[in-house]
Amino acid sequence: MKITVTRTQRPKPKPEDENKLGFARTFSDHMFVVEHEAERGWFDPRIVPYQKIALDPASPVFHYAQEIFEGAKAYALDNGEIGLFRIRDNALRMNRSADRMCMPAIDVDLQVEAINRLVDLDRDWVPTSEGTSLYLRPTMIADGTSLGAHTATRFIYFIICSPTGTYYQQGMKPIRIRIETRHVRAVKGGVGRAKTGGNYAASFKASYAARQEGFNEVLWLDGREQKYVQEVGAMNMMFVIDGKIVTSELGDTILPGITRDSVLALAKEKGLEVVEDRVAVDYLFDAYDKGLLTEAFGTGTAAVISPVGELAWNERTITINDFAIGPVSMMFYEELSCIQRQRCPDTHGWTTIVPHYQA
């Protein structure tokens, strides 16, 4: 399908201070849209000026939360070009989420081309300061005019872009995490593996309460026994225990993070032993007591690497690595950032350059 382009006649003012961007507060001039109907499939792919989307009040996305999304980044490179990191993997994961949420797959090549063309058109929105990026949010929602509790027959896929600073405004400093023991986020057989909005909405109550107590994030436990570590709101979790990289095995309840996969690949290349298994929370605290738990960190597109300085569970709180960024956390952050900015050799073929489509 040919992607048509309609340029905005009213360009927005760009942020003046890239040091105050925050996370996804302002959005670029254009967006990509394509629609799907059961009888037609996907049709009319187009880039248009950023605008509101008109939906019927009976649209299924409002009533049954049939919605999925992705998160990716475009980076300003030292040579003036713009790079993308593992963008095809984001498109593949989008389709896996679509399958779980009973939504139509969208051609991976179309997704990648749409992102490339949109970023190219709005390349002036890609910030250039260290640590900044253009955040990309591909989204698919159910549309229609029926309140029947069944899958929709019409869908809208769109992509919006936001110049973004670091995910954590205080910078790359260790965060405080409370291990949640009351609420659960996902259960076996559920939709925890899909990147769908309901998973995040389900986390807000516990996350809000944790922040009121001075914590940055909540670490979820399994929904059945409240015993095994799952993930943090926007990140997968990893622990350095006795020199090994320990992380929870994937399943129905954990999002298969692209940054997670990248870190594990780099760890294996460096000869570090990687353990993917069920990780009991009492095992973590026992490892700490024995002096074996030396680092903990989250991995995710928005934060990249987020070191953890404190874990609180029930009545007990432990401080990890004297509340300082550990060498393993910093190593992965620096190496991933180096690859994403294409300052280091990319032996995995993870990075691509955004083509110049516009005359």
N, C-alpha and C positions, 0 to 999 in steps of 0.2 A: 504494500500500500504506500502511496505517495503521501508524504507529510506536507501539508500546506502551511504557509507561514503568513501571519498578519501582524505586522509590526505595530507597536503602540504609537499613538500620536501624542501621548502625554507621558513622557519619561518621568519617572519618580526621582526625587533628589536622593542621592546615595548617602549613606552614613558618613559623617565627616571624620569621626574619630574611631579608627578600627580597634583601639584599645577598650572601647566601651560597647562593643557589639553585643555581648551576651550571647544567649542561645536562641536562634530562630525568632527574632522579634520583628524584623522587617523582611520584606520579600521583594524579589527582583521584578522586572518589568513584564515578564512573560510567563506563560504556563503552557503545558502540553495537555491536550484532552483527546480522548478517543472513546467511543461509545460502543455498547454491545447490546444486541437484541437476539432473542432465541432464533428467530427466523433468518437473520442477516449475518450473525457473527459480529466481529469487530468492524467498525466502519468510521469513516470521516476522521482520520487522525490529523490533528492540527495543532499548531502553536499559535496562541492568541494572546492579546494583552491580559495581564493578571486581572481577574475579575471574580465577582461573586458567582456562585453556582445556584441556579434556581431549581428547587426541588418541591415536589408536591408534599403537603403535610402527611400524606399517607405513605410516603416513600419508605420502603422496608428498612432502610438503614437507620431510621429513627426509632423503629419499634422492635426490631429483632437483631440489631447490631451486626448485620451482615456487612462486614468491612474489614479490609486488611491494608497494610502499608509496609513500606520499606524505609530504610535510612542509609544514605550514602554521602560521600563528600567529593567535591572537586577542589583541587589544590593548585595554587599559583606556583609554577616551577621557576627555578633560577634563570632559565633561558627564555622566559617570557611566555612559554606555552602553558597549557592547563592540563593537569593530569587527573585521571580517575583511578580508583583502587578497587579491584575485584568487582567491577560493576556488573559483569555477567553473572557472578555468583549471587548478587542481589536479585537479579531478574529471575534466576532459577529458584531462589527461595520464595520469591513472590508467588510463583506458580505452585509451589508446595503448600503455601498458606491458602491459596485459592482452592486447591483440591480439598483441603480439610474443611473449609468454610462453604463448600458447595457453590463455588463461583467459577466462572470460566477462565481457563488459562489464557494468557496473552503471549503471543509469539516473542521469544527471548530476543531475537534480532530486532524486532520492532521496539521493544523496551530500550535496548541499548542505543539504537539509532535516535530514538526520541530524546534520551538523556543527552547524547552527544550534541544533537542539533539545538536543544534548548540551552545547554551550557555555552555553546558557541555563540548563540545570539545574545546571551546575557553575560558574555565573558568579562565585560567591564564591571560586573558585580562581584567578581571573585576577589576577595581581599588578599592583599599581598604581605601583610605583617606576619611575623613568625607566630605559629600556633593557630592562625585563622584559616578558614576554608569557606567554601560555598556549600551549605548543607542542602541535600536533595531529598525530597519527600515524595516518592511515588505512592499513590493511594488508589484503591479500588473500593467503590461503594455500590450497594444495591439501590436501584431506583425503581419507581413504578407508582401505581395508584391503587394498590390493593392492600388490605389489612390481613389477608389470609396468612396464617402461620406456616409458610412454606418458602422455599427458595425463590428469589426474584427471577424475573425473566428479562430484566433490563439492568445494565450495569454501566457505570462511568469510571474510567481510569484516568487519573490526572497526575501531573508532576508539578510541584512548586519548588522554588529555590530560595534560600535565605543566607545572606552573608553572616557568618557566625564566628564568634570567638571561642575560647575554651569552654567546655561544657560546665566545669566547676569554676565559678567566678573568682573564688579565692586562689585559683591557680592549682598547679599540681602539688597538692599537699595531702598527706594522709587523711582519710575520712573516718568518721565514727559510724559504726553500723550496729544496729540492734537486731538480734535474731528474733524473729516473730514466732510466738508460741501460741497465739490464739487464732488469728485468721490464717487462711490458706489462699494461695493464688491459683493453683492448678492441681488437677488430679489425673491419675492414670486413665487413659481413654478420653480425656478432655481435649481442650484446644491450646494447652500451654505451649506446644511446639510451634503453633502458628503465630505469626506476628499480626495479631488482631487487637483492636482497641479495647475490647472487653477485658483482656488480660491486664491491661494497665489500669482501667477503671477499678477493677477488683482490688488493686493494690493501694489505691489512694487513701483509704481510711487509715490503714496501718501506717502508711508512710507519713501522713499528716500528723498522727499521734507521735510518731518517732521524732519528727522534726520539732514538735512542741517541746520535746524532752532534750533537745540539743543534738540529736543524731542527724546524720546526713542521709542515710539510706536504711532500708530494711532488707535483711537477708531471710529469704523464705525457706521453710522446711517442707518436706513432703506432706501431702494432704491426708495421708492415711495414718501414719504413725507419729507425725511431728518429730521425726528423728533424724532424717537425712537432709543434708544441705541441697538446695535447689539453685536459685540464682537471686541476684539483686535486681531491683526494678528495671534498670536499663542496661544491665551488664551480666555476663557470666562471671563466676568466681573461681579463682585459683589460689592455691596455697603452696608455699615452699616448706616441705616437711622432710627433714633429714636429707636435704639436698635434692629431693625429688619434686617435680611439678605435679601436684595432686589436684584433680578437678572432678566434678560430678559427671558421671556418664550421661550421655544424651538419652532421651526417651520422650514419652508423651508430654512431660511436664516442663521441659527446659527448651528454650529457643536455641537452635544450633547457630551460635554466633559466628560471623565471618571473621571478626577479630580474634575470637577464641581459637578458631581453626588455624589462623595465621600464627598465633603465638605457639601453639602446639607443634606446628611444622618447624618453626624456628628453633624451638627447644630441642627437638629431636636432631636437627642438624648440628646443634652444638654439643651433642652427646649427653644431654640431660635426660634422666629417666623420667618418663611421663606415666602417670597412673590415672586412668579414667575408670572410676568405680563409684559405687555408692559411698558417700562420705558422711559418716555419722558425726553429728555435732559434738557428741561427747568424746569422739576420737580426736577432734581438733583440740579440745581443751586438755585432753590427756597428753597430746603431743606438745602442747605449750608447757605443761607442767614438767615435762621431761627435757625441756630446752630444745626440742626438735622443730617446733613451728617457728620459723624465723621471718617469714613474710606472708602477706596476703594481699591480693590485688584483684580488681575487677577489670574485665575486658569488654569493650563495646565500641561501636562506631563513633558515638558522640564523645565519649571520654578517652578513647583509645586505651590507655592504661590508667587505672585509678588506685593508687596504693591505699591500703587500709591500716590505720594506726590503732584502732580499738574495736573490739568485739564484745558486746554485752549480751548475756544469755541468762534469763531468769534473774537470780540475785548476784550473778558473778560478772565481772568485767575484767578483760585482759588487755594489756597494752603490748602491741607487736612492734618489735624492732625499735623500742624507745620512741615510738610515734615519729619515726623518721622514714623517709623513702629508702627502701632497701636496694641493694645492688642488682638483684634480679629484676625487680620492677622497673628500675631505671634502664637497665639493659634492653628490655623489650620495648619500652617506650621510645628510646632513642633509635633503635634499629627499625621499628615499624615506621616511625616518623621519617626516618631517612629514606626508606623504600618508598613510602607514599609520596614524598617530595622528589623522588627519583634522583637522590643524591648518592645512593648506594646501588650496586648491581642488583637487579631483580632477577634472580635465578628461577623464580617460579612463574614468571609471566603474569604477575598480579596487576601490573600497572599499564595503563594505556594513555595515549595522548588524544585530546579532543581535536578532531579535524577542523579545518577552516572551511566551512560550507558557504559562508556569506561572501558575496563579491565585494 
